[in-house]
Amino acid sequence: MKRAVVVGVLGLLVFLAGVKFGVSYFSDVAKSNGNQISTGDFDIGISRDGSRFYDDYKLFSFDDLQPGEKRTVEFYIKNRGDYQISSVGMVFNVTDAEDGALSKAEALVDKTPDAGELSKYLIIKDFRVSLDSNEKVLTDYIGKSLRELNMSELQIFSGSLPVDGVLKVEVTFQLSPSAGNDCLTDTSKVGLIITARQ
C-alpha cells in the first residue's frame, strides 16, 4: 500500500509537471513613459503706472511735507501667475529716523533725539482699491497713522483676481495738522510688502 501511494504521488507530480511545462500562452506588455504632474506659477508684480510690473520697485517719495499737506500714491498690482488670486494683503514696514542732527527748533521739544517720530503724524486720509470698474474704500484703515498700522497685514482685496487681472491701489497720506517740531527733519522709510493667496 505504501508503494501504491508513493507511485500515485510520483505519477501526480509527473502529471502536474507536464501540465506546467506543456501549456503555452500569449503575453504582451504596454508601457507609458514621460508622464508628469506639475504646478503652475503663483506670481504678482507691482507697477507705478500699470505698464510694466516688477517684483521689487520704488513706488513713491514725498519730500518737504508741511503740516496738513496731503500726498497720494497710486500703484498697480498684477496677477502674473497661472492661478486666480482670492485675497491680497499689504503690510507697511515703517522705520523712523532722524535725518541728521536735530535742528534748533526740533532740539527744544524732541525728547528722543535718536529716534524719529514722523510715522505717528502720517495719517491715512483715503485708501481705495479697484478692479475694473469696481472700487472699494478701505474705511478700516482711514484715519490711522502709519505707526499704528506698522507691520500689520491689511486686507486690501478679497474676491477673484483673474490671471492677468490688475488691481489699482490709491492711498492718500496727510501730515497731521498737529505735527509739531519734534518731527522736523525726520524721515519715515516705508516699505510695502504685498501678499497674495490663492
C-alpha positions as CSV (number, residue, x, y, z in Angstrom):
1,M,0.0,0.0,0.0
2,K,2.9,2.3,0.7
3,R,4.3,1.6,-2.6
4,A,1.0,2.4,-4.3
5,V,0.8,5.7,-2.5
6,V,4.4,6.6,-3.5
7,V,3.7,5.6,-7.1
8,G,0.5,7.6,-7.1
9,V,2.2,10.7,-5.7
10,L,5.1,10.4,-8.2
11,G,2.6,10.0,-11.0
12,L,0.7,13.0,-9.9
13,L,3.9,15.1,-9.8
14,V,4.8,14.0,-13.3
15,F,1.3,14.9,-14.5
16,L,1.5,18.3,-12.9
17,A,5.0,18.9,-14.3
18,G,3.7,18.0,-17.7
19,V,0.7,20.4,-17.4
20,K,3.0,23.2,-16.2
21,F,5.6,22.8,-19.0
22,G,3.3,21.7,-21.7
23,V,0.9,24.8,-21.5
24,S,1.5,27.7,-23.9
25,Y,0.1,31.2,-23.6
26,F,0.3,34.6,-25.3
27,S,1.7,37.6,-23.5
28,D,2.1,41.3,-24.2
29,V,3.4,44.4,-22.4
30,A,2.2,48.1,-22.8
31,K,4.3,51.0,-21.5
32,S,3.6,54.7,-20.7
33,N,6.7,56.9,-20.4
34,G,7.2,60.6,-20.0
35,N,4.1,61.2,-17.9
36,Q,4.3,64.1,-15.5
37,I,2.4,66.2,-13.0
38,S,3.4,69.8,-12.4
39,T,2.1,73.0,-10.9
40,G,1.9,76.5,-12.4
41,D,3.4,79.7,-11.2
42,F,1.9,81.9,-8.5
43,D,3.2,85.4,-9.1
44,I,2.3,89.0,-8.5
45,G,4.0,92.2,-9.6
46,I,3.8,95.9,-8.8
47,S,3.9,99.0,-11.0
48,R,3.8,102.7,-10.7
49,D,1.8,103.3,-13.9
50,G,0.4,99.9,-14.8
51,S,2.6,99.4,-17.9
52,R,5.5,97.3,-16.6
53,F,5.4,95.1,-13.5
54,Y,8.2,94.3,-11.1
55,D,8.9,92.1,-8.0
56,D,10.8,95.0,-6.3
57,Y,10.2,98.6,-7.2
58,K,10.2,102.0,-5.5
59,L,6.7,103.4,-5.8
60,F,6.9,106.9,-4.1
61,S,9.0,109.5,-2.4
62,F,7.4,112.6,-0.8
63,D,9.7,115.3,0.4
64,D,9.3,118.5,2.5
65,L,5.7,117.8,3.7
66,Q,4.1,120.6,5.7
67,P,1.6,120.0,8.5
68,G,-1.9,119.5,6.9
69,E,-0.5,118.7,3.5
70,K,-1.7,115.6,1.6
71,R,0.0,113.4,-1.0
72,T,-1.4,110.5,-2.9
73,V,0.4,107.4,-4.1
74,E,-1.2,105.4,-6.9
75,F,0.1,102.0,-7.9
76,Y,-0.9,98.7,-9.5
77,I,-0.8,95.0,-8.6
78,K,-1.0,92.4,-11.3
79,N,-1.7,88.7,-11.2
80,R,1.2,87.4,-13.4
81,G,0.7,83.8,-12.4
82,D,-1.3,80.8,-13.6
83,Y,-4.0,80.8,-10.9
84,Q,-6.7,83.1,-9.7
85,I,-6.0,85.1,-6.6
86,S,-8.6,85.2,-3.9
87,S,-7.0,87.7,-1.5
88,V,-4.4,90.4,-1.5
89,G,-2.8,91.9,1.6
90,M,-0.4,94.7,2.3
91,V,2.0,95.4,5.1
92,F,3.5,98.8,5.8
93,N,7.1,98.2,7.1
94,V,7.9,101.6,8.6
95,T,11.2,102.8,10.1
96,D,11.5,106.2,11.6
97,A,14.8,108.0,11.6
98,E,16.3,111.4,12.5
99,D,17.7,112.9,9.3
100,G,21.0,114.1,10.6
101,A,21.5,116.3,13.7
102,L,18.5,117.9,15.3
103,S,17.7,121.4,14.2
104,K,17.5,124.1,16.8
105,A,13.7,124.2,16.7
106,E,13.5,120.4,17.0
107,A,16.1,120.1,19.8
108,L,13.8,122.2,22.1
109,V,11.0,119.7,22.1
110,D,12.4,116.3,20.8
111,K,12.8,114.0,23.8
112,T,14.1,111.1,21.7
113,P,17.0,112.5,19.6
114,D,18.0,109.1,18.4
115,A,14.6,108.0,17.0
116,G,12.3,109.7,14.6
117,E,8.6,110.5,15.3
118,L,7.3,111.2,11.8
119,S,5.2,108.0,11.3
120,K,2.9,108.8,14.2
121,Y,1.9,112.0,12.3
122,L,1.5,110.4,8.9
123,I,-2.3,109.7,8.7
124,I,-4.1,107.7,6.0
125,K,-6.8,110.1,4.7
126,D,-8.1,107.9,1.8
127,F,-7.5,104.3,0.8
128,R,-9.2,102.6,-2.1
129,V,-8.7,99.6,-4.3
130,S,-10.4,99.0,-7.6
131,L,-10.6,96.1,-10.1
132,D,-12.0,97.2,-13.4
133,S,-14.9,99.5,-12.5
134,N,-15.5,98.0,-9.0
135,E,-14.0,100.3,-6.4
136,K,-13.8,99.6,-2.6
137,V,-12.9,102.2,0.0
138,L,-11.0,100.6,2.8
139,T,-12.6,102.5,5.7
140,D,-11.0,100.3,8.4
141,Y,-7.6,102.0,7.8
142,I,-8.6,105.6,7.1
143,G,-7.7,107.9,10.0
144,K,-5.0,105.7,11.3
145,S,-1.3,106.6,11.4
146,L,1.5,104.6,9.7
147,R,2.8,103.9,13.2
148,E,-0.5,102.3,14.2
149,L,-0.6,100.1,11.1
150,N,3.2,99.3,11.1
151,M,3.8,95.6,10.4
152,S,0.1,94.7,10.4
153,E,-1.3,92.8,7.4
154,L,-4.1,94.9,5.9
155,Q,-6.6,93.0,3.8
156,I,-6.9,95.2,0.7
157,F,-8.7,92.8,-1.7
158,S,-10.8,89.6,-1.5
159,G,-12.7,88.1,-4.3
160,S,-11.3,86.8,-7.6
161,L,-8.4,88.4,-9.3
162,P,-8.1,86.6,-12.6
163,V,-4.9,85.7,-14.4
164,D,-3.5,89.0,-15.9
165,G,-6.0,90.9,-13.7
166,V,-4.8,94.2,-12.3
167,L,-5.7,96.0,-9.1
168,K,-5.4,99.8,-8.8
169,V,-4.5,101.0,-5.3
170,E,-4.7,104.6,-4.2
171,V,-3.5,105.7,-0.7
172,T,-3.6,109.4,0.4
173,F,-1.3,110.3,3.3
174,Q,-1.6,113.5,5.3
175,L,1.0,115.0,7.6
176,S,-1.3,115.7,10.6
177,P,-2.1,119.4,11.1
178,S,-1.0,118.8,14.7
179,A,2.5,117.7,13.7
180,G,5.0,119.7,15.8
181,N,8.7,120.5,15.8
182,D,9.5,117.0,17.2
183,C,9.2,115.6,13.7
184,L,11.2,118.3,11.9
185,T,13.9,116.9,9.6
186,D,12.6,113.3,10.4
187,T,12.3,110.6,7.7
188,S,10.0,107.6,7.6
189,K,11.2,104.8,5.3
190,V,8.1,103.0,4.2
191,G,8.4,99.5,2.7
192,L,5.4,97.9,1.2
193,I,5.0,94.1,1.4
194,I,2.3,92.8,-0.9
195,T,0.9,89.4,-0.2
196,A,-1.4,87.2,-2.3
197,R,-3.2,83.9,-1.6
198,Q,-4.9,81.5,-3.9
